[in-house]
Amino acid sequence: MPDLLTAPPLFPQVALPEDQGLPEFSRLFDGEWVWRAYCSRLGQPETRPQRLRLRQLSYNPGRRAIATCVAEWLSDEFVTQDQFAIELAPDQPARLFRYPEDPCLPGLTHAASAVAASELLNRYVFASPVQRVRVRVVRYRPGGYAVLRHRLGRVRFYVRVMRPERVSRLMAAAELVAQSGFALPRLAGCWTEGGVVWLSEIPGTNVRRLIRKGDELDPAPILDGLARLWDIPYQPNEHRPFSLRGAYRRARRVFRQVLQDRDGPRRTLKRAITALDPFVKSWQPSGVAHNDFYDDQLIRLPDGRLALVDFEEAGLGDPLLDVGNFLAHLRWSAHFGRESEAQASGAHHRRLRAAALERFGWEERALNLREAVCIFRVCTNPIRHLAPDWPRRLEVGLSLVNEVLA
């Protein structure tokens, strides 16, 4: 039997440069340190896991880092997991917390428990009691948000768990997007103090899946829904504006930090930011927009309509940026996806871009700038997902930015 004091191997084997503002940052990639921190802060398990796995990294250089980790016990039939997070902040000791006990998401512990979830559903969703609830984790970003699925027989909900102060923003965004040309999930219930919102599950097929399977999706319904969203009247200071400058600067800080010792990629980065810095500095919201629009946010219903399942960022923004973001994700898939998926994504990119330019009469340079700045932000993916070959992927991604700008 393995010695509990011996650290399990840590996967993937990734290394990022030291961060002077976060002295313990490099230890996140040291299996011995991660294991000792796990045992001392969360308790030593009865048996040692076969491996530790780093799943993702939320990183703001010099300010904050949260690594999502999993301890895995392997058997012939299944894998048992214990998910935990390590949070680093300046001048503070590392903080560890185990899913679902997230200090930033007070409602997650209740929403993730089948017993507690039934009590919440009885209080905030149904008038009559329910007993058996099946809970599944769809997505979880420690310290940020979680998406769960609650199933009661044939009744299913997607459950968004967020910081309580963000609930009002979601409600305002839902009210705004309801005036668009997209179908929306029904708001079934809300526990404001816990930051938990129940949305009805929408039957249909994910648009990203359709595109990657080669479905020649007509861009017109996508642009129809967006056009109605963009036409919604608004008053100054009525809706929260999207901060392109903040999102761009955070990505730029990450790239400058991780590429500090890599001359080739730094030159590629410099070319990109030389063109993008003036654009971002001068950019201003011009109307109502989705502000995080891409293929994975859409569902095609059985009757052919499109439903929008994620709309929390809707508010004041830029119509061209909505299309630019969709194009950026398609271009990324066209370059990094498997061969058949890449070809299908590239074909849809060309159709959507041509349709948008023809329908709205935009200047190509204006749309290219938006697509480029959105690809720039997507370039954080190899670091966030801790790809072992992140330097190569990041340099290739920044080269895509420069290709679009050219």
C-alpha positions, 0 to 999 in steps of 0.5 A: 500500500502506498505511503500516505506521506509520499505525494501522488504524481501530479498531472499534467506536468505544467510550469509557469514563470514565478510571480513576484506578487504571488510568492507561492504561485510556482508551488501550484505545479509542485506535487509534493507541495500540493499534497502536503497542503491538501493533507494539512488543510483538508485532512489526510485521507485513509488511503492515498489517491493514485494521482492529483490532477490540475484541471484549470487555473484562474489567474490574475498576475500579482493579484490572485490565482485559483487552481482547481485540483482533483485527487483521484482514486482509481479502480477497475470500474470507476474513478472516485474524486475529491475536488478542491481549490487552492487560492493565492492572494498577495500577503496571505497564506494559501487558502484551500477549500473543497467542493462544494464548500466554496466561500464565495458561493454560499448557496453551492453547498445546499444546491449540490446536495440532493437532500438540501436541493429538495428543500430548496426546490420546495421553498423557491420553485414548487408549491407542492413538496418534492423528495427525490432530486438527482444532482449533476455538476455541469460546470464549476469555476471555484470562486466564480460560479457553478452550473448544476443540473437538478432532475426530478423524474422528467422535470429538469432544471439548470441551476446557476450558482453565483455570488449573491450580489450578481443575481440582480444583474442576471435578472436585469439581463434576462429582462433585457434579452427577453425582448430579443429574437431568441427563445429563453429558458424559463426562470423557475425560481430564485434564492437571492441570498444564496445566489441560486437561480433555477432555469428550465431545461430547453430541449434541443441541440447545442449549436456548437455541436451542430456546427462541428458535425458539419450542419450547414447552419443558416447564419440568418436566424442568428443575425435575426435574433441579434438584430432584435437585441441590438434594436432594443431602446435604452436610456443612458446609465440604464444598463451595466456597460461591458468593460472591453478595456478591463477584459483586454488588459487582464489578458495582456497582463497574463501574456506579459507575465507568462512570456517574460522569458520567451523572445519569439512569442513576446515579439508576436505579442508585441505586434498584436498589442501595438495594433489593439491597444489604440483600438481598445483605448478608443472603444465605447459601447454603442448600444444593447448587446449580448457581450459574450456571444458564441456558438456554445451559448445557443440551442436549436429547438426541435421547431428550428428556433434558436434559444439563448441559454447564457445571457448574464453579460447582456447590457450596453456593448457593441453589435460588431463585438458580438459577431466578432466574438462568435467569429473568434471562437469559430476561428479558434476551433478551425485551427485547434479542432480535430480535422473534420470539426476544424473544417466545419468550423472554418466553413461556418466562420466564412458564411457568418462573416460574409452574411454579417458584412452584407446584412449590416454594411459594416466595414471589414476593418471594423469587424476584423478589429473586433474578431482580433481582440476577441481571439486575443482574449480566447488565447488565455485558454491554453493557460486556463486549461493548463495545456502542457504545450501552452507556449506553442498554443499561445504563440499560435493563437497570437499569430491568429490575432495578427493574421486577422489584423493583417 
